[in-house]
């Protein structure tokens, strides 16, 4: 396994951020508002809500029923849960900073000949900073790091430690339109160490919103002030260090794609809920250094998500 390192791209970005901080603090108006993250640790950006919330709790449970697998006997069912907390502050009264912590659990019910762990776990912390991009109007840069452990037993082994890095530019010509361009870097991951972030967010009116930014692009139409319908897609890839048959340090790669639709409900100004159903595709669990692989047939998934801001 490659040793953990801070990549060259991450180092360059870090130096750049240090250099621009002085300019940000010196600016008479500080950091302009208007940018808010919806997906913790992954970088979806939306125009800021009318109210600013200091605390945010986001949790979901996703169920994928038992399905057959490709080229072998047996079935696999998966349950995923995730819980995250974020705290938003403005350092020196001007610099927007988000601090977050997140935990993930993947339960696996497996009857194939490939030995898979009963569960996978991940624990992450994160910090994200938004800065003006030099003197360009309505243009910002966001930089974030997320120290994380990916294992099968909630452990904090150094070999399972990763530091995903996120850097992207945000151009917001008006309150209805936002452009996003950047890069997601995952040092020491076997696959997709560097991937682009390209997207646009467009809200032509109070009812319709296009959030076409990875990793969870979606389109939402509000039927009234509380209830809306949406479609969304997602592509996810992670790696976990696991122990199997007494052998430690094995890397299990988990990849999947989803496409679903559902309802969004605003309980009140603090709480929102989503119910989603759809299909999951190309879902694969594969050991990096061996031929052990389970590719599940395309199937159904359901999800319930809650978000509270206060």
RAJOTA-V944573 format. One record per residue. N is the residue number from 1. RES is the residue in one letter. PHI is phi as a letter, one per 30 degrees, with the letter a starting at -180 (none if undefined). NEAR is the number of other ideal C-beta (glycine too) atoms within 8 Angstrom. D_LAST is the distance of its C-alpha to the last C-alpha in Angstrom with 1 decimal. Layout:
n = (N & N)
res = (RES & RES)
phi = (PHI & PHI)
near = (NEAR & NEAR)
d_last = (D_LAST & D_LAST)
This chain:
n = (1 & 2 & 3 & 4 & 5 & 6 & 7 & 8 & 9 & 10 & 11 & 12 & 13 & 14 & 15 & 16 & 17 & 18 & 19 & 20 & 21 & 22 & 23 & 24 & 25 & 26 & 27 & 28 & 29 & 30 & 31 & 32 & 33 & 34 & 35 & 36 & 37 & 38 & 39 & 40 & 41 & 42 & 43 & 44 & 45 & 46 & 47 & 48 & 49 & 50 & 51 & 52 & 53 & 54 & 55 & 56 & 57 & 58 & 59 & 60 & 61 & 62 & 63 & 64 & 65 & 66 & 67 & 68 & 69 & 70 & 71 & 72 & 73 & 74 & 75 & 76 & 77 & 78 & 79 & 80 & 81 & 82 & 83 & 84 & 85 & 86 & 87 & 88 & 89 & 90 & 91 & 92 & 93 & 94 & 95 & 96 & 97 & 98 & 99 & 100 & 101 & 102 & 103 & 104 & 105 & 106 & 107 & 108 & 109 & 110 & 111 & 112 & 113 & 114 & 115 & 116 & 117 & 118 & 119 & 120 & 121 & 122 & 123 & 124 & 125 & 126 & 127 & 128 & 129 & 130 & 131 & 132 & 133 & 134 & 135 & 136 & 137 & 138 & 139 & 140 & 141 & 142 & 143 & 144 & 145 & 146 & 147 & 148 & 149 & 150 & 151 & 152 & 153 & 154 & 155 & 156 & 157 & 158 & 159 & 160 & 161 & 162 & 163 & 164 & 165 & 166 & 167 & 168 & 169 & 170 & 171 & 172 & 173 & 174 & 175 & 176 & 177 & 178 & 179 & 180 & 181 & 182 & 183 & 184 & 185 & 186 & 187 & 188 & 189 & 190 & 191 & 192 & 193 & 194 & 195 & 196 & 197 & 198 & 199 & 200 & 201 & 202 & 203 & 204 & 205 & 206 & 207 & 208 & 209 & 210 & 211 & 212 & 213 & 214 & 215 & 216 & 217 & 218 & 219 & 220 & 221 & 222 & 223 & 224 & 225 & 226 & 227 & 228 & 229 & 230 & 231 & 232 & 233 & 234 & 235 & 236 & 237 & 238 & 239 & 240 & 241 & 242 & 243 & 244 & 245 & 246 & 247 & 248 & 249 & 250 & 251 & 252 & 253 & 254 & 255 & 256 & 257 & 258 & 259 & 260 & 261 & 262 & 263 & 264 & 265 & 266 & 267 & 268 & 269 & 270 & 271 & 272 & 273 & 274 & 275 & 276 & 277 & 278 & 279 & 280 & 281 & 282 & 283 & 284 & 285 & 286 & 287 & 288 & 289 & 290 & 291 & 292 & 293 & 294 & 295 & 296 & 297 & 298 & 299 & 300 & 301 & 302 & 303 & 304 & 305 & 306 & 307 & 308 & 309 & 310)
res = (X & X & X & X & X & X & X & X & X & X & X & X & X & X & X & X & X & X & X & X & X & X & X & X & X & X & X & X & X & X & X & X & X & X & X & X & X & X & X & X & X & X & X & X & X & X & X & X & X & X & X & X & X & X & X & X & X & X & X & X & X & X & X & X & X & X & X & X & X & X & X & X & X & X & X & X & X & X & X & X & X & X & X & X & X & X & X & X & X & X & X & X & X & X & X & X & X & X & X & X & X & X & X & X & X & X & X & X & X & X & X & X & X & X & X & X & X & X & X & X & X & X & X & X & X & X & X & X & X & X & X & X & X & X & X & X & X & X & X & X & X & X & X & X & X & X & X & X & X & X & X & X & X & X & X & X & X & X & X & X & X & X & X & X & X & X & X & X & X & X & X & X & X & X & X & X & X & X & X & X & X & X & X & X & X & X & X & X & X & X & X & X & X & X & X & X & X & X & X & X & X & X & X & X & X & X & X & X & X & X & X & X & X & X & X & X & X & X & X & X & X & X & X & X & X & X & X & X & X & X & X & X & X & X & X & X & X & X & X & X & X & X & X & X & X & X & X & X & X & X & X & X & X & X & X & X & X & X & X & X & X & X & X & X & X & X & X & X & X & X & X & X & X & X & X & X & X & X & X & X & X & X & X & X & X & X & X & X & X & X & X & X & X & X & X & X & X & X & X & X & X & X & X & X & X & X & X & X & X & X)
phi = (none & d & d & d & a & c & d & d & d & d & d & d & d & d & d & d & d & d & d & d & e & e & d & d & d & d & d & e & c & i & d & d & d & k & b & b & c & c & c & d & i & c & j & d & c & b & e & d & d & d & c & c & c & d & c & b & c & b & b & b & b & b & b & b & e & e & b & d & b & d & i & a & d & j & b & b & b & b & b & b & b & b & b & b & b & b & b & c & b & b & d & h & i & b & c & d & b & c & c & b & b & b & b & b & b & b & c & b & c & b & b & d & d & d & d & b & d & d & a & b & b & b & b & b & b & a & b & b & b & c & b & d & c & h & c & d & d & h & b & b & b & c & b & b & b & b & e & b & b & c & b & b & a & i & d & b & d & d & d & c & d & b & b & e & b & b & b & a & c & b & c & b & d & a & d & c & b & b & c & b & b & a & b & c & b & b & e & i & d & d & b & h & d & b & b & d & b & b & a & b & b & b & b & d & a & d & c & c & b & c & c & c & b & d & c & b & d & a & b & b & b & d & d & a & d & c & c & b & c & a & b & a & b & a & b & b & b & b & b & b & c & b & c & b & h & i & c & c & i & d & c & c & c & b & b & a & b & b & b & b & b & a & c & c & b & c & d & a & d & c & b & b & b & b & b & b & b & l & c & c & b & h & d & b & c & b & d & d & c & b & c & d & b & b & c & d & d & e & a & c & b & b & b & b & b & b & b & b & b & a)
near = (6 & 5 & 5 & 9 & 7 & 7 & 9 & 5 & 11 & 13 & 9 & 8 & 11 & 10 & 8 & 9 & 12 & 7 & 8 & 13 & 10 & 7 & 10 & 13 & 10 & 5 & 10 & 3 & 4 & 12 & 13 & 8 & 6 & 7 & 14 & 8 & 13 & 7 & 9 & 11 & 13 & 8 & 16 & 12 & 14 & 10 & 11 & 9 & 7 & 3 & 5 & 7 & 9 & 7 & 10 & 12 & 11 & 13 & 11 & 12 & 9 & 10 & 9 & 13 & 7 & 6 & 12 & 6 & 13 & 6 & 4 & 9 & 4 & 10 & 9 & 16 & 10 & 11 & 10 & 12 & 11 & 11 & 9 & 13 & 11 & 12 & 10 & 12 & 8 & 10 & 7 & 7 & 5 & 10 & 14 & 10 & 11 & 12 & 11 & 15 & 10 & 15 & 11 & 12 & 10 & 11 & 10 & 13 & 8 & 9 & 6 & 12 & 5 & 10 & 5 & 12 & 11 & 5 & 9 & 15 & 14 & 13 & 12 & 14 & 11 & 15 & 10 & 12 & 11 & 11 & 14 & 14 & 9 & 6 & 4 & 7 & 4 & 7 & 11 & 14 & 15 & 17 & 12 & 14 & 11 & 12 & 9 & 12 & 12 & 12 & 14 & 11 & 6 & 5 & 7 & 7 & 9 & 6 & 7 & 12 & 11 & 14 & 12 & 12 & 15 & 18 & 12 & 13 & 10 & 14 & 10 & 14 & 6 & 5 & 6 & 7 & 10 & 13 & 10 & 14 & 8 & 12 & 11 & 12 & 13 & 11 & 14 & 10 & 9 & 6 & 7 & 7 & 8 & 8 & 6 & 6 & 14 & 6 & 11 & 10 & 15 & 10 & 11 & 5 & 5 & 3 & 5 & 10 & 9 & 9 & 13 & 9 & 12 & 10 & 9 & 10 & 10 & 9 & 12 & 11 & 10 & 11 & 6 & 5 & 4 & 6 & 10 & 10 & 11 & 13 & 9 & 14 & 11 & 8 & 9 & 10 & 9 & 9 & 14 & 15 & 13 & 11 & 10 & 9 & 4 & 5 & 7 & 5 & 8 & 13 & 13 & 16 & 14 & 13 & 11 & 11 & 12 & 14 & 9 & 13 & 9 & 13 & 9 & 13 & 11 & 10 & 8 & 5 & 4 & 7 & 10 & 9 & 11 & 14 & 11 & 13 & 10 & 11 & 10 & 13 & 9 & 8 & 14 & 12 & 13 & 11 & 11 & 10 & 5 & 6 & 4 & 8 & 9 & 14 & 10 & 14 & 7 & 9 & 11 & 9 & 14 & 9 & 14 & 10 & 11 & 12 & 11 & 8 & 10 & 6)
d_last = (42.1 & 41.4 & 40.0 & 36.5 & 36.6 & 34.7 & 36.1 & 37.9 & 35.4 & 32.5 & 34.6 & 35.4 & 31.8 & 31.0 & 33.8 & 32.8 & 29.3 & 30.8 & 33.1 & 30.6 & 28.3 & 30.8 & 30.9 & 27.1 & 27.0 & 30.2 & 29.0 & 28.6 & 25.4 & 23.8 & 21.9 & 21.5 & 18.1 & 18.1 & 17.5 & 14.6 & 15.1 & 14.5 & 16.6 & 16.1 & 19.5 & 21.3 & 20.8 & 19.9 & 19.1 & 17.9 & 17.8 & 14.5 & 12.4 & 13.1 & 9.7 & 8.6 & 5.3 & 6.3 & 5.4 & 6.6 & 8.9 & 11.9 & 15.0 & 18.3 & 21.8 & 24.8 & 28.3 & 31.6 & 34.6 & 37.9 & 39.9 & 43.3 & 43.7 & 46.0 & 49.6 & 49.3 & 49.0 & 45.9 & 42.4 & 38.8 & 35.6 & 32.2 & 28.7 & 25.8 & 22.4 & 19.6 & 16.4 & 14.3 & 11.6 & 10.9 & 10.1 & 10.7 & 12.9 & 15.9 & 19.1 & 21.5 & 19.1 & 20.3 & 19.9 & 16.8 & 16.5 & 14.5 & 15.1 & 14.9 & 16.7 & 17.9 & 20.5 & 22.7 & 25.5 & 28.4 & 30.7 & 34.3 & 37.0 & 40.1 & 43.7 & 45.3 & 47.8 & 45.4 & 43.8 & 40.0 & 37.5 & 35.8 & 32.4 & 30.8 & 27.8 & 25.8 & 23.5 & 22.0 & 20.3 & 19.6 & 19.3 & 19.3 & 20.4 & 20.8 & 23.9 & 26.2 & 29.2 & 32.0 & 32.7 & 32.2 & 30.2 & 27.1 & 27.6 & 25.4 & 25.7 & 23.1 & 24.2 & 22.7 & 24.2 & 23.3 & 25.6 & 26.0 & 28.3 & 29.7 & 31.9 & 32.9 & 32.2 & 29.0 & 31.4 & 31.1 & 34.5 & 35.1 & 36.8 & 33.7 & 31.6 & 30.6 & 28.7 & 27.6 & 27.4 & 25.8 & 27.0 & 26.9 & 27.5 & 25.4 & 27.3 & 25.5 & 28.4 & 26.3 & 22.9 & 24.4 & 25.8 & 24.9 & 27.4 & 26.7 & 29.6 & 29.5 & 30.5 & 29.0 & 31.2 & 31.4 & 34.2 & 36.3 & 35.3 & 38.5 & 37.5 & 35.6 & 35.2 & 34.5 & 33.2 & 32.4 & 29.2 & 30.1 & 28.2 & 27.2 & 24.2 & 25.4 & 23.8 & 26.8 & 25.1 & 22.1 & 23.4 & 24.5 & 23.0 & 24.9 & 23.1 & 26.2 & 25.1 & 25.8 & 25.1 & 23.5 & 24.9 & 24.1 & 25.0 & 22.9 & 24.3 & 22.3 & 24.6 & 22.7 & 19.3 & 17.9 & 20.4 & 21.6 & 24.1 & 24.3 & 26.6 & 25.8 & 27.7 & 27.3 & 29.6 & 28.9 & 31.1 & 30.8 & 33.2 & 33.3 & 35.8 & 37.3 & 40.3 & 42.8 & 46.2 & 46.1 & 45.5 & 42.6 & 40.9 & 41.1 & 38.7 & 37.5 & 36.2 & 33.9 & 33.7 & 32.7 & 32.0 & 30.1 & 30.2 & 28.4 & 27.2 & 24.8 & 22.4 & 18.8 & 17.1 & 14.0 & 13.4 & 11.2 & 8.9 & 6.0 & 8.7 & 11.8 & 15.0 & 18.2 & 21.7 & 24.3 & 28.0 & 30.5 & 33.0 & 33.0 & 35.8 & 37.7 & 35.9 & 37.8 & 37.8 & 40.5 & 41.7 & 42.2 & 45.5 & 47.2 & 48.0 & 45.7 & 43.7 & 42.1 & 41.4 & 39.9 & 41.0 & 38.6 & 36.7 & 33.8 & 30.2 & 27.3 & 23.6 & 20.4 & 17.0 & 13.5 & 10.2 & 6.7 & 3.8 & 0.0)
